[in-house]
Amino acid sequence: MGRKTREQEGLVGNRLEAFRTAANLTRAELAEMVGVNYQTIGYIERFEYSPSLALAFKLADALGTTVDELFFFEGGKP
């Protein structure tokens, strides 16, 4: 058996990096706005970590968008 795909693992995809760069924010600046370590932003952007619902809402609010625009379930509708 090979490794599971991201879809099989049920990971959450995101457009965090695109929204962050469009807002002209560094990872550190966004992290400070939402109260997490800058490394957490990197993990989310690289699909290595799925944020809690509360953090997802904080990120969407900080970037002036909605959770459903920022995050999506892999294999579902983007």
N, C-alpha and C positions, 0 to 999 in steps of 0.2 A: 504494500500500500504506500502510495506517495503522500506528500504533504497535502493538507487540505487547502483549497483555494480560499481566498478572502470571502467569497460568496458562501461557501460551505461552512465557514466559521461564523457567519452571520455578523460580520463587522459593519460598522457604520462608516460610510464614506463622507467626505466633507469638501467644502470649497473654501476652507478657512484661509489658506495661504492667498488665494486670489482676492478674497475680500479684504484681508489684512494689507496686502500690498496696494490695493486700490485706495485704501484709506491712508496710505503713506505712513504706516505704523511698523515699528520693529516688533520682533517677538517679545522683547523685554517690555516695550511700552504697552502692548496689548495685555501681557501677563499682569502688569501692575494695575491696569484698569479693572481686571476681573479678579484679582487677588490670588494668582497662582504663580508658580515659578516659571521663568521663561522657557525652561526645558519642557514643561508640560505642553506649551504651545507647539513646540517642535514635534513632540511625540504625536500629538493630535494631527498635525499637518502631514506627518509621514504614515498615518494610519496605524500607528503602533499602540494607540490608546484611544478608547472611546470615552468621551466625557460624560459625567453625570448629567442628568436632566437640568439640574440647577446651573451647572457650568455652561451647558449649551445655551440656556436662556441668557446668561450673563454675556457670553461671547456674541450672540446675535444682537443683543441690545447695544453693546459697545461698538459694534460694526454697523449699526443702523439698518439691520435686516431682520428677517424672521428665522426661527429655528429650521423651518422646512426649506428655506432657501439655502441655508448654510450646511445642513446635514441631511443625509439620505441613507436608507438601508441598502447595502450592496445587493444587487440582484433585483431590487425594486425599481420604481420609477425615480430617475434622478431629478 
